[in-house]
Amino acid sequence: MNTQLTPREREVIRMVADGSTNKQISSSIHISENTVKTHLRKLCCKLRLRNRVQLAYWVAKNNGDTEVAI
């Protein structure tokens, strides 16, 4: 699979990796908490991960590079 993350997905995943809650993310980037949840669900699907802990680990494993092709 060779799918790129969108700029918004990269922004959300970085904030998850920094430990932000859905509420903090939604407030920071001015989207609803439901939209944050949708982004997280799509990210998990794209990256074949199960939860936000695995998302944070994925970012750490890639040295913070969220622009890698998947």
C-alpha positions in Angstrom: 0.0 0.0 0.0 1.4 3.5 -0.8 -1.0 5.9 0.9 0.1 9.2 2.2 -1.3 10.7 5.4 -3.2 14.0 4.9 -1.8 17.1 6.6 -4.7 17.0 9.1 -4.0 13.3 9.9 -0.3 14.1 10.4 -1.3 17.0 12.8 -3.7 14.7 14.7 -1.3 11.8 15.0 1.5 14.1 16.2 -0.8 15.5 19.0 -1.8 11.9 20.0 1.9 11.0 20.2 2.5 14.1 22.4 -0.2 12.7 24.8 -3.1 15.1 23.9 -6.6 14.0 24.6 -9.4 14.1 22.0 -10.8 17.2 23.7 -7.4 18.9 23.7 -6.9 18.1 20.0 -10.3 19.3 19.0 -9.8 22.6 20.9 -6.4 23.1 19.5 -7.2 22.6 15.9 -10.8 23.8 16.0 -12.6 20.7 15.1 -15.2 18.6 17.0 -14.3 15.7 19.2 -16.3 13.5 16.8 -14.1 14.6 13.9 -11.0 13.8 16.0 -12.4 10.3 16.6 -13.1 10.0 12.9 -9.5 10.9 12.1 -8.2 8.5 14.7 -10.4 5.7 13.3 -9.2 6.3 9.7 -5.6 6.6 10.9 -5.8 3.2 12.7 -7.3 1.7 9.6 -4.7 3.2 7.2 -1.8 2.2 9.4 -3.4 -1.1 10.5 -3.2 -0.3 14.1 -5.7 -0.9 16.9 -5.6 2.2 19.2 -4.0 5.5 20.1 -1.2 3.9 22.0 -0.1 2.0 18.9 -0.5 5.3 16.9 1.9 7.0 19.3 4.3 4.1 19.1 4.2 4.2 15.3 5.2 7.9 15.4 8.1 7.1 17.8 9.2 4.2 15.7 9.3 6.5 12.6 11.3 9.1 14.6 8.4 11.6 14.4 8.3 11.3 10.6 4.6 11.2 9.8 5.1 11.7 6.1 6.3 8.2 5.3 4.5 6.3 2.7 2.5 3.4 4.0 
